[in-house]
Each structure stands twice: as structure tokens, then as C-alpha cells.
Amino acid sequence: MRFVRLRSLPWWLALGAVVIAGLFFFVNGRSYLERQAAVRKSLAAREAMAETLSLLKDAETGVRGFLLTDDDGFLDPYEVALPKLSQDLDVLRRFGDAEPAEHARAHRAIDLVHQKLAVLSYLIARRREHDLSPREAVPLLEQGKAVMDATRVEVAEMIAGSDQRLAQREQAMAAVTLRLQLLLGTALFGGIALALVGLWSARTDATQAQLTSEELARELEARERAEQKFRDQTRLLESVLTNIGDAVIVLDADRNVLIMNPAAERMVPYRVGATLSKEWSTQVVTHLPDGKTLFPPEKGPMTRALQGF
């Protein structure tokens, strides 16, 4: 029993190792996914920041061309930029809500972009109404330039902070990745070790089963030999009892007849399974040498034998 417990110990240890490894995988896997999601959000926000500046610059260039030429074709970059800027501002808004340190700066940048777009929209509307002279356009353009410069500053600071956090998150993700790789390596070697232990255990079990089978076969063979020997001895005894001329009767302590040979059956009126009475001499009509007096039952050889004399 102790051997069985010792044999099962490695399997319990392996099961515990699998459970612990699974917990580590679960915890580190979640941490990896969270950091990966944070890195993706940071990259998306950084891309949105850079694209916002580029779109504003294209929109401003297109509006300037429209103011100079009164040609609506120059407004194509402006029209293209509007829906993209709306999407980028949504990304920046979510980024600011998710990053407390960047919340105020993100919302300032968004407000500046709206101010810039309001100036450009106002310039376009005035120019289409032919209610804007070059002299009036200059201060509005300068105002738009100031807003654009302020936007560049805010976005540049946001990009710098984002790059710093991105580097930290990538470093943290690299650490988690390393832990996962170590866990995978440990799990791999543990699986190999478990497979080897399993093969060893299976081989040991097979050897033990073979030894047990051989031992059982030997025991069965020995029992068969003993039973055959007993049968031979029984047949020999039956043959002897059948062929001898002397009467043989075997009784138990309760005077039950267990064995009788043919000679005894011819002499007494009993059969195997019968019970002899204490007055056996009366039943079998046994006399003393005078031929008249019944043999005293208590002095008979069977009675004396049963009494231990």
C-alpha cells in the first residue's frame, strides 16, 4: 500500500505543477493582453495626433488657395480632412479619458482644433459671400496661425508623453512576454518529464503485472498439482478399501458413518450417512464367544475408539 502511495506521488506533484502553471498562464496572459491593448491604444492615439496636424495643415493650405483664387477645387483637402479629423478627435478624446495625465492636454488640443476649423469655416463663408477683403483676411489668417501653433505645441507634448508611456508599456509587455516564454519552456520540459515518468511508470506496471501473472500462474500450477495428488490419493484409498477383505467403517464423534467399504456393507446393516446407535451390538446382533450373550456395547472397539481408549 505504501508502495502504491509512493508511486502515485509523482502524478499528484505533476497535477499540482499543471494547476500552478495554468494559474500563472492565466494571470500573465491577462496581463499580456491588457498591456498589448494599452500599447495599441497608445499607438492609435499617437497616429491620430500626427494625422491631426497633417490634416489641419492640408486644410489650411487648401483654404488659403481658395481665398487667393476663389476656386472651390482648392477646398478638396479641406473637405477630405473634416470627417477624418472628426474620427481622430474621437480617438484623442478617448485617449484623454483613459489617461488621467493627458486628460487636460488632450481636451485643450481638441478645443484648439475646433477653433482652427471655426476660423477656416468663417474664412470660407466670408469669401463665398465676397465679403472678405485681403486686408480683413490677414488678421484672421494670423489668428488661425496662432491657433495652429498652439495646437502643434499641445500635440507635440502629447506625442512626447505618449512615446514615453509607450516605451514603458512596451517594456512591461516585453517582461510579461519573457515570463510567458519561461512558463512555456517550463511547461514543455515539465511535459517531457511527465511523459518520461509516465513511460517509466507504465513500464514498471507492465513488469509488475508480468511478475504477478507469472506468480499467479505458478500458484495455480502448484494448486493443480496438489489437487491432482489429492485425487490420486483418494482413488488409491478407495481402491484399497474396495479390494481388502476386512471391513472398514469410519465414523465421526457423533457416530455418523462417513466411509464404509464393501466388506463392511456386507457385515452390518448401515450405509454412509447413517447414525449408529449406542446399542450397536443389539442392531448388528454381535455375541460374545459363547454365542448367546450380546457383546456389551460399551466395550466394543468402535465405542472405545470414540471414547478415546
Sequence and secondary structure as in RCSB ss.txt:
>XXXX:A:sequence
MRFVRLRSLPWWLALGAVVIAGLFFFVNGRSYLERQAAVRKSLAAREAMAETLSLLKDAETGVRGFLLTDDDGFL
DPYEVALPKLSQDLDVLRRFGDAEPAEHARAHRAIDLVHQKLAVLSYLIARRREHDLSPREAVPLLEQGKAVMDA
TRVEVAEMIAGSDQRLAQREQAMAAVTLRLQLLLGTALFGGIALALVGLWSARTDATQAQLTSEELARELEARER
AEQKFRDQTRLLESVLTNIGDAVIVLDADRNVLIMNPAAERMVPYRVGATLSKEWSTQVVTHLPDGKTLFPPEKG
PMTRALQGF
>XXXX:A:secstr
 HHHHHHHHHHHHHHHHHHHHHHHHHHHHHHHHHHHHHHHHHHHHHHHHHHHHHHHHHHHHHHHHHHHH  GGGG
HHHHHHHHHHHHHHHHHHHHHHH GGGHHHHHHHHHHHHHHHHHHHHHHHHHHTT   HHHHHHHHHHHHHHHHH
HHHHHHHHHHHHHHHHHHHHHHHHHHHHHHHHHHHHHHHHHHHHHHHHHHHHHHHHHHHHHHHHHHHHHHHHHHH
HHHHHHHHHHHHHHHHHH SS  EEE TT BEEEE HHHHHHSS  TT B  TTHHHHHT B TTSSSB  GGGS
HHHHHHTT 
